Amino acid sequence: MIKKVCFYIFLFFCLLLNIIIDINIKNYFKILENCFRKKIVLTNNLYVLICVIIALISIFIVVDILLILYKKNDENKGIKFKFNDGTYGTAKWMQEKDIKNVLGINDIPGIILGKYNGNIVKLPFESYFNKNICVFGSSR
C-alpha cells in the first residue's frame, strides 16, 4: 500500500515537472541565445517536438521503474528466505565443540588457520577436508 502511494506521488511530481519544463522551454531558448549569441527560432513544430520528447523520456522512466519493481517481485517468488532451508547456503560460524572435533588445537601438526581463545587452531594434515585455503591480508 505504501509503495503504491509513493509511486502515485512520484507520478504526480513527474507530471508536474513535465508541465513546468514545457512551460519554460521558451525561457531555455532565450538562455541558449544569450550563451551562443545567435538567434534561435522556436517554431510551433519544434516546440511540440520538444514537449513530446520530454514526455516520452518521462514515460520511459516510469516504465523502467515499473519493470524493475515487477522483476524484483518475480525473482523472489517461491524462494523461502530461511537459514535452515539452505536457499543461499548453510555456512555459519563453527562452534567451539566443532573446532575441537574437526580441527586441531595447539600440538597437532597442520596448517595454521588462526587463534581461538588463545589456542592455535590448525587444519590437521590427516584431515578428511581438502587443503585448499584462500588467504586475504593487508600489505606489509
Backbone hydrogen bonds in HBPLUS format (Angstrom, degrees):
<---DONOR---> <-ACCEPTOR-->    atom                        ^
c    i                          cat <-CA-CA->   ^        H-A-AA   ^      H-
h    n   atom  resd res      DA  || num        DHA   H-A  angle D-A-AA Bond
n    s   type  num  typ     dist DA aas  dist angle  dist       angle   num
A0005-VAL N   A0001-MET O   3.11 MM   4  6.41 161.0  2.15 149.0 153.7     1
A0006-CYS N   A0002-ILE O   2.91 MM   4  6.13 164.3  1.93 151.7 156.1     2
A0007-PHE N   A0003-LYS O   2.84 MM   4  6.01 152.6  1.92 144.6 152.8     3
A0008-TYR N   A0004-LYS O   2.88 MM   4  6.14 157.3  1.93 151.2 156.7     4
A0009-ILE N   A0005-VAL O   2.95 MM   4  6.18 153.7  2.02 147.6 155.2     5
A0010-PHE N   A0006-CYS O   2.90 MM   4  6.12 154.4  1.96 145.0 152.3     6
A0011-LEU N   A0007-PHE O   2.88 MM   4  6.18 155.6  1.94 148.2 154.8     7
A0012-PHE N   A0008-TYR O   2.95 MM   4  6.15 154.5  2.01 144.3 150.9     8
A0013-PHE N   A0009-ILE O   2.99 MM   4  6.29 163.2  2.02 152.2 155.9     9
A0014-CYS N   A0010-PHE O   2.87 MM   4  6.06 148.4  1.97 147.3 157.0    10
A0015-LEU N   A0011-LEU O   2.91 MM   4  6.14 158.4  1.96 149.0 154.0    11
A0016-LEU N   A0012-PHE O   2.87 MM   4  6.12 159.7  1.91 150.0 156.3    12
A0017-LEU N   A0013-PHE O   2.85 MM   4  5.96 154.9  1.91 141.9 148.7    13
A0018-ASN N   A0014-CYS O   2.97 MM   4  6.21 155.3  2.03 145.3 151.9    14
A0019-ILE N   A0015-LEU O   3.00 MM   4  6.28 158.0  2.05 150.1 155.6    15
A0020-ILE N   A0016-LEU O   2.99 MM   4  6.23 161.4  2.02 149.6 154.7    16
A0021-ILE N   A0017-LEU O   2.89 MM   4  6.09 163.0  1.92 151.8 156.5    17
A0022-ASP N   A0018-ASN O   2.86 MM   4  6.00 160.8  1.90 149.0 154.7    18
A0023-ILE N   A0019-ILE O   2.95 MM   4  6.11 153.6  2.02 147.8 154.6    19
A0024-ASN N   A0020-ILE O   3.10 MM   4  6.23 148.8  2.20 143.6 151.6    20
A0027-ASN N   A0024-ASN O   3.08 MM   3  5.18 120.9  2.45  98.2 112.9    21
A0028-TYR N   A0024-ASN O   3.08 MM   4  6.44 151.6  2.16 150.8 158.9    22
A0029-PHE N   A0025-ILE O   3.01 MM   4  6.35 150.8  2.10 149.5 157.3    23
A0030-LYS N   A0026-LYS O   3.06 MM   4  6.37 145.3  2.18 141.0 150.1    24
A0031-ILE N   A0027-ASN O   3.05 MM   4  6.37 152.3  2.13 145.9 152.9    25
A0032-LEU N   A0028-TYR O   2.94 MM   4  6.27 155.9  2.00 146.9 153.6    26
A0033-GLU N   A0029-PHE O   2.87 MM   4  6.11 151.6  1.95 144.7 152.5    27
A0034-ASN N   A0030-LYS O   3.02 MM   4  6.30 152.4  2.10 144.3 151.1    28
A0035-CYS N   A0031-ILE O   2.91 MM   4  6.20 151.7  1.99 147.7 156.2    29
A0036-PHE N   A0032-LEU O   2.94 MM   4  6.06 168.3  1.95 155.7 157.7    30
A0037-ARG N   A0033-GLU O   2.75 MM   4  5.27 121.4  2.09 133.9 147.0    31
A0047-TYR N   A0043-THR O   2.93 MM   4  6.16 156.5  1.98 148.6 155.6    32
A0048-VAL N   A0044-ASN O   2.93 MM   4  6.14 162.3  1.97 151.0 155.0    33
A0049-LEU N   A0045-ASN O   2.92 MM   4  6.10 159.0  1.96 146.0 152.3    34
A0050-ILE N   A0046-LEU O   2.94 MM   4  6.15 159.4  1.98 149.8 154.5    35
A0051-CYS N   A0047-TYR O   3.03 MM   4  6.28 161.9  2.06 148.9 154.0    36
A0052-VAL N   A0048-VAL O   2.88 MM   4  6.11 156.1  1.94 151.3 158.1    37
A0053-ILE N   A0049-LEU O   2.96 MM   4  6.17 160.3  1.99 149.1 154.3    38
A0054-ILE N   A0050-ILE O   2.98 MM   4  6.21 161.6  2.01 151.6 156.3    39
A0055-ALA N   A0051-CYS O   2.94 MM   4  6.13 156.8  1.99 144.9 151.6    40
A0056-LEU N   A0052-VAL O   2.83 MM   4  6.07 158.2  1.88 152.4 158.4    41
A0057-ILE N   A0053-ILE O   2.95 MM   4  6.17 159.8  1.99 150.0 155.2    42
A0058-SER N   A0054-ILE O   3.06 MM   4  6.31 158.3  2.11 145.6 151.4    43
A0059-ILE N   A0055-ALA O   2.89 MM   4  6.16 156.1  1.94 149.2 156.3    44
A0060-PHE N   A0056-LEU O   2.85 MM   4  6.08 161.2  1.88 152.8 157.6    45
A0061-ILE N   A0057-ILE O   2.98 MM   4  6.23 150.4  2.07 145.5 153.6    46
A0062-VAL N   A0058-SER O   3.03 MM   4  6.32 162.5  2.06 151.3 155.1    47
A0063-VAL N   A0059-ILE O   2.88 MM   4  6.11 164.0  1.91 154.4 159.1    48
A0064-ASP N   A0060-PHE O   2.87 MM   4  5.94 155.0  1.94 142.9 150.1    49
A0065-ILE N   A0061-ILE O   3.00 MM   4  6.27 157.6  2.05 149.1 154.6    50
A0066-LEU N   A0062-VAL O   2.96 MM   4  6.25 159.8  2.01 150.0 155.6    51
A0067-LEU N   A0063-VAL O   2.86 MM   4  6.11 159.6  1.90 151.7 157.2    52
A0068-ILE N   A0064-ASP O   2.98 MM   4  6.19 157.2  2.03 149.0 155.0    53
A0069-LEU N   A0065-ILE O   2.98 MM   4  6.23 160.6  2.02 149.9 155.1    54
A0070-TYR N   A0066-LEU O   2.92 MM   4  6.15 164.6  1.94 155.2 158.9    55
A0071-LYS N   A0067-LEU O   2.86 MM   4  5.90 155.3  1.92 145.6 152.9    56
A0072-LYS N   A0068-ILE O   3.00 MM   4  6.09 156.1  2.06 145.2 151.4    57
A0073-ASN N   A0069-LEU O   3.16 MM   4  6.42 152.3  2.24 141.0 148.1    58
A0074-ASP N   A0070-TYR O   2.94 MM   4  6.20 153.9  2.01 146.2 153.2    59
A0075-GLU N   A0071-LYS O   2.96 MM   4  6.15 154.8  2.02 151.6 157.4    60
A0077-LYS N   A0074-ASP O   3.35 MM   3  5.37 160.8  2.39 102.2 107.9    61
A0079-ILE N   A0076-ASN O   3.42 MM   3  5.65 169.0  2.44 122.1 122.3    62
A0082-LYS N   A0080-LYS O   2.98 MM   2  5.68 131.3  2.23 104.4  90.3    63
A0089-GLY N   A0086-GLY O   3.22 MM   3  4.65 167.2  2.24 103.0 100.9    64
A0098-ASP N   A0095-GLN O   3.09 MM   3  5.26 121.7  2.45  99.4 113.8    65
A0099-ILE N   A0095-GLN O   3.01 MM   4  6.38 147.4  2.12 149.3 159.2    66
A0100-LYS N   A0096-GLU O   3.15 MM   4  6.46 157.5  2.20 149.5 154.0    67
A0101-ASN N   A0097-LYS O   3.10 MM   4  6.31 145.0  2.23 137.6 147.2    68
A0102-VAL N   A0098-ASP O   2.83 MM   4  5.77 167.9  1.85 154.1 157.1    69
A0103-LEU N   A0099-ILE O   2.96 MM   4  5.15 140.6  2.11 126.2 138.5    70
A0104-GLY N   A0122-LYS O   2.75 MM  18  4.89 164.2  1.77 150.5 151.6    71
A0122-LYS N   A0104-GLY O   2.72 MM  18  4.89 167.1  1.73 148.3 150.0    72
A0106-ASN N   A0120-ILE O   2.80 MM  14  4.91 161.0  1.84 147.6 154.2    73
A0111-ILE N   A0123-LEU O   2.95 MM  12  5.03 149.8  2.05 141.5 136.3    74
A0123-LEU N   A0111-ILE O   2.75 MM  12  5.03 157.4  1.80 142.6 148.6    75
A0113-LEU N   A0121-VAL O   2.81 MM   8  5.65 169.9  1.82 152.0 154.8    76
A0114-GLY N   A0121-VAL O   3.37 MM   7  5.37 154.0  2.44 143.1 142.0    77
A0121-VAL N   A0114-GLY O   2.75 MM   7  5.37 170.6  1.76 150.2 153.0    78
A0116-TYR N   A0119-ASN O   2.86 MM   3  5.30 156.4  1.92 149.4 157.1    79
A0119-ASN N   A0116-TYR O   3.03 MM   3  5.30 165.0  2.05 116.2 119.7    80
A0127-SER N   A0124-PRO O   3.20 MM   3  5.23 158.7  2.24 109.4 110.6    81
